[in-house]
């Protein structure tokens, strides 16, 4: 108590520490709940709830529109998650949220989504989106690629462009002298690395060896 009576005591430090402890306690009490939205209203609901100061998680995947451009789309169309303390939230405030259909519930109680499930979804989508970007960045239009799986396995094609959704691409495949457009998964392709040309050996005065 003597420290508190000291005119030089740093009250801001105590207030900051108290606030951090309180915030940690409140966050520990928070749980994840699932919200069901109207068609194509996931981002609208996300933005509205975030403006109200709520923590929202909308899982998304990156879908290639072209080699240069990707589009972020909801992984669970029509669903997103909100992180709230059930003891401090008034569920009726969600009723008039634009674009929101309902709170997913079992009976009359909102269904809780365990933290480890949300963490798992985050990790998997992070890995998927990272791998998807790497696959699309590795191919350019006109690249020779080898098909590594499926009915066209081991055939060589020419990469044309990326498609949607979920990492499908278009290649030009020549079969029986005719080029056809074939849609495949990007992870079934590998780039054909051209073999370096061997220099032609010569003997004296530049004459080529036969």
C-alpha positions in Angstrom: 0.0 0.0 0.0 2.9 2.3 0.6 3.7 2.1 -3.1 0.2 3.3 -4.0 0.6 6.3 -1.7 3.8 7.2 -3.4 3.2 10.4 -5.6 5.5 8.9 -8.2 3.7 5.6 -8.5 2.9 4.7 -12.1 -0.9 4.3 -12.0 -1.1 3.7 -15.8 0.9 0.5 -15.3 -1.5 -0.8 -12.8 -4.5 0.2 -14.9 -3.0 -1.5 -17.9 -2.3 -4.7 -16.0 -5.8 -4.8 -14.6 -7.3 -4.2 -18.0 -5.2 -7.0 -19.5 -6.3 -9.4 -16.8 -9.9 -8.5 -17.2 -9.7 -8.9 -21.0 -8.1 -12.3 -20.7 -10.8 -13.4 -18.3 -13.6 -12.2 -20.6 -11.9 -13.8 -23.7 -11.7 -17.1 -21.7 -15.5 -16.9 -21.2 -16.1 -16.4 -24.9 -17.3 -19.3 -27.1 -17.8 -19.8 -30.9 -21.3 -20.0 -32.4 -22.4 -20.6 -35.9 -24.5 -18.1 -37.9 -26.6 -19.1 -40.9 -26.9 -16.3 -43.5 -29.1 -15.6 -46.5 -27.6 -16.6 -49.9 -24.5 -14.5 -50.7 -24.8 -12.5 -47.5 -21.8 -13.9 -45.6 -19.6 -10.8 -46.0 -22.5 -8.4 -45.3 -23.2 -10.1 -42.0 -19.4 -10.2 -41.2 -19.0 -6.5 -41.7 -22.1 -5.6 -39.8 -21.1 -7.6 -36.7 -17.5 -6.4 -36.8 -18.9 -2.8 -36.8 -20.7 -3.7 -33.6 -17.4 -4.7 -32.1 -17.9 -8.5 -32.3 -15.2 -11.0 -33.2 -16.2 -12.9 -36.4 -14.6 -15.6 -38.4 -15.6 -16.2 -42.1 -13.6 -19.2 -43.5 -12.6 -18.5 -47.1 -10.7 -20.2 -49.9 -8.8 -18.6 -52.7 -10.1 -19.5 -56.1 -8.2 -18.7 -59.3 -10.0 -16.6 -61.9 -6.9 -16.4 -64.1 -3.2 -16.9 -63.6 -2.8 -13.4 -62.2 -6.1 -13.0 -60.2 -7.7 -15.0 -57.4 -11.1 -14.6 -55.7 -11.8 -15.2 -52.1 -15.0 -17.3 -51.5 -16.7 -18.6 -48.4 -15.6 -22.2 -47.7 -19.0 -22.9 -46.0 -21.4 -21.0 -48.2 -24.1 -19.5 -46.0 -22.2 -19.9 -42.7 -19.8 -18.0 -40.5 -18.7 -18.0 -36.8 -19.0 -15.4 -34.1 -17.0 -15.4 -30.8 -19.0 -14.0 -27.9 -19.5 -14.5 -24.1 -23.0 -16.1 -23.8 -23.3 -14.5 -20.3 -22.9 -11.0 -21.7 -24.6 -11.2 -25.1 -28.2 -10.4 -25.9 -29.0 -12.9 -28.6 -32.0 -10.8 -29.7 -29.6 -8.2 -31.2 -28.8 -10.7 -33.9 -32.5 -10.9 -35.0 -32.4 -7.7 -37.1 -28.9 -8.2 -38.6 -29.2 -7.6 -42.3 -28.5 -10.7 -44.3 -28.6 -13.0 -41.2 -31.0 -16.0 -41.3 -30.6 -17.6 -37.9 -28.3 -18.7 -35.2 -27.6 -22.4 -35.5 -29.1 -24.1 -32.4 -29.8 -27.4 -30.9 -33.3 -27.1 -29.5 -33.5 -23.6 -28.0 -29.9 -23.2 -27.2 -27.3 -21.8 -29.6 -24.9 -24.6 -30.6 -21.3 -24.1 -29.3 -18.4 -24.8 -31.7 -15.3 -25.9 -29.7 -12.2 -23.8 -30.0 -10.1 -26.7 -31.4 -12.5 -27.1 -34.3 -12.1 -23.4 -35.3 -8.3 -23.8 -34.9 -8.4 -26.9 -37.1 -10.4 -25.1 -39.8 -8.0 -22.1 -39.7 -4.9 -24.4 -40.1 -6.3 -26.5 -42.9 -7.5 -23.5 -44.9 -4.1 -21.7 -44.4 -2.3 -24.7 -45.7 -4.8 -25.2 -48.6 -4.7 -21.6 -49.7 -0.9 -21.5 -49.5 -0.5 -24.7 -51.5 -3.1 -23.5 -54.0 -1.2 -20.2 -54.6 2.0 -22.1 -55.1 0.5 -24.5 -57.6 -1.0 -21.7 -59.7 2.1 -19.5 -59.5 4.2 -22.4 -60.9 2.5 -22.6 -64.3 2.5 -20.1 -67.1 0.3 -20.2 -70.3 2.3 -22.2 -72.9 4.2 -24.3 -70.3 4.6 -28.0 -71.1 3.2 -30.1 -68.3 3.1 -33.8 -67.6 -0.1 -35.3 -66.2 0.7 -37.4 -63.1 -2.6 -39.0 -62.3 -5.9 -40.2 -63.9 -6.7 -41.6 -67.4 -4.2 -39.3 -69.1 -1.3 -40.1 -66.7 2.2 -39.6 -68.2 0.9 -37.7 -71.2 2.4 -34.3 -71.9 0.1 -31.3 -72.5 0.3 -27.5 -72.7 -0.9 -25.4 -69.8 -3.6 -23.0 -70.9 -5.2 -21.3 -67.9 -6.6 -21.6 -64.4 -10.3 -22.3 -63.8 -12.7 -22.3 -60.9 -13.4 -23.6 -58.4 -10.8 -25.2 -56.1 -7.7 -25.3 -58.2 -8.9 -26.8 -61.5 -7.0 -25.8 -64.7 -7.3 -26.2 -68.4 -4.7 -27.8 -70.6 -4.4 -28.5 -74.3 -3.9 -32.2 -74.9 -3.1 -33.6 -78.3 -4.6 -37.1 -78.8 -4.5 -38.8 -82.2 -3.3 -35.6 -83.8 -6.2 -33.5 -82.5 -5.8 -30.9 -79.7 -8.5 -30.9 -77.1 -9.1 -28.8 -74.0 -9.1 -30.9 -70.9 -9.9 -29.8 -67.3 -7.8 -31.2 -64.6 -6.8 -30.6 -61.0 -3.7 -28.5 -60.7 -2.1 -30.9 -58.3 -2.1 -33.6 -61.0 0.4 -31.6 -63.1 4.1 -31.2 -63.1 6.1 -28.9 -65.3 8.3 -30.5 -68.0 11.8 -29.2 -67.6 13.4 -29.1 -71.1 16.7 -31.0 -71.3 19.7 -28.8 -72.1 21.0 -29.2 -75.5 24.4 -31.0 -75.7 27.0 -29.0 -77.5 28.1 -30.5 -80.8 31.6 -31.8 -80.7 34.1 -30.6 -83.3 37.5 -31.7 -84.4 40.1 -29.3 -85.7 39.0 -26.3 -87.7 35.5 -26.5 -86.5 34.5 -29.6 -88.5 31.6 -31.4 -86.7 32.1 -34.9 -85.5 29.6 -37.3 -87.2 
